[in-house]
Amino acid sequence: MRLGIDIGGTKTAAVAIGADGELSDQVRMPTGFGADAVVETAVRTVRRMGELTGAGIGGFESIGIGIPGAVDNGSGRVAHAVNLGLEGLDLGPRLADEFRVRVRVENDVKAAALGAHHLLGVADGLRARSMAYLNLGTGLAAGLVLDGRLLRGGHGVAGEIGHIPVDPAGEPCACGQRGCLETVASGSAVARLWPTDSPHPAPDLFDAAERGDARAIAARDTFLAGVASAVRILVLTSDMDTVVIGGGLSALGDRLLVGVRGILSHWAASSPFLASLDLQDRVQVIPFGFPAAAVGAALVGEAAHG
């Protein structure tokens, strides 16, 4: 069995994949803060999964970790992950020493891209097709999979489309630029466009827009246009067959998908070039609850590097 662990800012999720490709039950637990706490969270997760699957700790062929931040996937070192309080943690080597098994560490969005690609292959049998995974979370980033392999680029930043400026007069971005795509198409963008006391700003925004609130409609449409722009950028720069939207905001489901497809269709109506690309047919939303990052982490050990 291959074990995949998704270490998030507040929770850690894990799943194991058997030789037949079937997924085990998931384990979820709170994530600790700081290097020692993160390592201990991972250790407890591995032990719990060993119990759950009946494989025991020594029964895992490999362990893969998906984690936010800057990751050296070759050495298993997490250079920094601000939300986890990490700076220079040799996560892979520490876990390998603990369990005497191969451990690979990958950025969580790239891991989720592999997980989404696996799901896509199971669904339609096209395991070798190209796919972009568009992660809509607090920020915006993408993972690219070509012929089953992650496409990293020369310096590991392939897919960082959230920091492509789309509006020179737009909002300042945390990266130091202005008007980046992330400032209109992300969870932080929704929070800025639609200030609310609701613990779930995006569904609250869509609910208000559906009630006819003009301010909400404008904010929703700005967000949807940003997501549609991200899809267009991914197709125009990499010509991926499919763009799968994941991340926390993918929980909007059909409301997100229908809105984005509607905007892409509207653009195609006035552009024969865009119409020829069938952008609206290339985009889909990942099924709610699918543990893409954990599944992808389990596959990291066998994924060749692009």
Solvent accessible surface area in square Angstrom, and as a share of the most:
residue,aa,sasa,rsa
1,M,70,0.31
2,R,38,0.14
3,L,0,0.00
4,G,0,0.00
5,I,0,0.00
6,D,35,0.18
7,I,0,0.00
8,G,19,0.18
9,G,40,0.38
10,T,113,0.66
11,K,109,0.46
12,T,0,0.00
13,A,6,0.04
14,A,0,0.00
15,V,1,0.00
16,A,0,0.00
17,I,0,0.00
18,G,11,0.10
19,A,113,0.88
20,D,113,0.58
21,G,25,0.24
22,E,115,0.52
23,L,69,0.34
24,S,28,0.18
25,D,101,0.52
26,Q,71,0.32
27,V,14,0.08
28,R,126,0.46
29,M,30,0.14
30,P,100,0.63
31,T,19,0.11
32,G,21,0.20
33,F,146,0.61
34,G,17,0.17
35,A,37,0.29
36,D,103,0.53
37,A,36,0.28
38,V,0,0.00
39,V,17,0.09
40,E,82,0.37
41,T,1,0.00
42,A,0,0.00
43,V,9,0.05
44,R,101,0.37
45,T,0,0.00
46,V,0,0.00
47,R,107,0.39
48,R,105,0.38
49,M,0,0.00
50,G,3,0.03
51,E,122,0.55
52,L,63,0.31
53,T,39,0.22
54,G,68,0.65
55,A,35,0.27
56,G,31,0.30
57,I,63,0.32
58,G,79,0.76
59,G,32,0.30
60,F,6,0.03
61,E,115,0.52
62,S,4,0.02
63,I,1,0.01
64,G,2,0.02
65,I,0,0.00
66,G,0,0.00
67,I,0,0.00
68,P,29,0.18
69,G,32,0.31
70,A,40,0.31
71,V,32,0.19
72,D,76,0.39
73,N,27,0.14
74,G,65,0.62
75,S,58,0.38
76,G,4,0.04
77,R,98,0.36
78,V,0,0.00
79,A,45,0.35
80,H,80,0.36
81,A,3,0.02
82,V,122,0.70
83,N,114,0.59
84,L,0,0.00
85,G,35,0.34
86,L,3,0.02
87,E,137,0.61
88,G,24,0.24
89,L,9,0.04
90,D,56,0.29
91,L,0,0.00
92,G,3,0.03
93,P,56,0.35
94,R,99,0.36
95,L,1,0.00
96,A,31,0.24
97,D,90,0.47
98,E,84,0.38
99,F,16,0.07
100,R,204,0.74
101,V,26,0.15
102,R,119,0.43
103,V,16,0.09
104,R,53,0.19
105,V,1,0.00
106,E,3,0.01
107,N,30,0.16
108,D,34,0.17
109,V,20,0.12
110,K,20,0.09
111,A,0,0.00
112,A,5,0.04
113,A,0,0.00
114,L,8,0.04
115,G,0,0.00
116,A,2,0.02
117,H,11,0.05
118,H,17,0.07
119,L,43,0.21
120,L,13,0.07
121,G,3,0.03
122,V,98,0.56
123,A,82,0.63
124,D,65,0.33
125,G,56,0.54
126,L,98,0.49
127,R,118,0.43
128,A,68,0.52
129,R,60,0.22
130,S,13,0.08
131,M,0,0.00
132,A,0,0.00
133,Y,7,0.03
134,L,0,0.00
135,N,31,0.16
136,L,0,0.00
137,G,17,0.17
138,T,111,0.65
139,G,25,0.24
140,L,6,0.03
141,A,17,0.13
142,A,4,0.03
143,G,1,0.01
144,L,14,0.07
145,V,0,0.00
146,L,83,0.41
147,D,94,0.49
148,G,29,0.28
149,R,112,0.41
150,L,3,0.02
151,L,64,0.32
152,R,25,0.09
153,G,42,0.41
154,G,80,0.77
155,H,174,0.78
156,G,34,0.33
157,V,97,0.56
158,A,24,0.18
159,G,9,0.09
160,E,80,0.36
161,I,13,0.06
162,G,0,0.00
163,H,62,0.28
164,I,65,0.33
165,P,67,0.42
166,V,70,0.40
167,D,64,0.33
168,P,121,0.76
169,A,91,0.70
170,G,14,0.14
171,E,75,0.34
172,P,86,0.54
173,C,14,0.09
174,A,109,0.84
175,C,60,0.36
176,G,70,0.68
177,Q,78,0.35
178,R,120,0.44
179,G,1,0.01
180,C,0,0.00
181,L,1,0.01
182,E,29,0.13
183,T,13,0.07
184,V,33,0.19
185,A,0,0.00
186,S,0,0.00
187,G,21,0.20
188,S,53,0.34
189,A,0,0.00
190,V,2,0.01
191,A,51,0.40
192,R,98,0.36
193,L,41,0.20
194,W,17,0.06
195,P,91,0.58
196,T,50,0.29
197,D,153,0.79
198,S,34,0.22
199,P,115,0.73
200,H,119,0.53
201,P,43,0.27
202,A,5,0.04
203,P,52,0.33
204,D,41,0.21
205,L,0,0.00
206,F,3,0.01
207,D,56,0.29
208,A,3,0.02
209,A,5,0.04
210,E,104,0.47
211,R,177,0.65
212,G,48,0.46
213,D,57,0.29
214,A,81,0.63
215,R,142,0.52
216,A,0,0.00
217,I,59,0.30
218,A,61,0.47
219,A,7,0.06
220,R,53,0.19
221,D,61,0.32
222,T,53,0.31
223,F,0,0.00
224,L,9,0.05
225,A,35,0.27
226,G,4,0.04
227,V,0,0.00
228,A,0,0.00
229,S,16,0.10
230,A,0,0.00
231,V,0,0.00
232,R,71,0.26
233,I,29,0.14
234,L,2,0.01
235,V,3,0.02
236,L,88,0.44
237,T,105,0.61
238,S,35,0.22
239,D,92,0.48
240,M,3,0.01
241,D,67,0.35
242,T,5,0.03
243,V,0,0.00
244,V,5,0.03
245,I,0,0.00
246,G,0,0.00
247,G,24,0.23
248,G,58,0.56
249,L,21,0.10
250,S,13,0.08
251,A,62,0.48
252,L,13,0.07
253,G,23,0.23
254,D,104,0.54
255,R,79,0.29
256,L,0,0.00
257,L,23,0.11
258,V,102,0.58
259,G,17,0.17
260,V,0,0.00
261,R,89,0.32
262,G,42,0.40
263,I,32,0.16
264,L,2,0.01
265,S,48,0.31
266,H,135,0.60
267,W,53,0.19
268,A,14,0.11
269,A,91,0.71
270,S,98,0.63
271,S,27,0.17
272,P,118,0.74
273,F,123,0.51
274,L,18,0.09
275,A,46,0.35
276,S,81,0.52
277,L,33,0.16
278,D,69,0.36
279,L,4,0.02
280,Q,42,0.19
281,D,105,0.54
282,R,47,0.17
283,V,1,0.00
284,Q,66,0.29
285,V,24,0.14
286,I,12,0.06
287,P,74,0.47
288,F,176,0.73
289,G,47,0.45
290,F,40,0.17
291,P,22,0.14
292,A,7,0.06
293,A,15,0.12
294,A,1,0.01
295,V,0,0.00
296,G,0,0.00
297,A,0,0.00
298,A,2,0.01
299,L,15,0.07
300,V,3,0.02
301,G,15,0.15
302,E,110,0.49
303,A,15,0.12
304,A,53,0.41
305,H,69,0.31
306,G,51,0.49
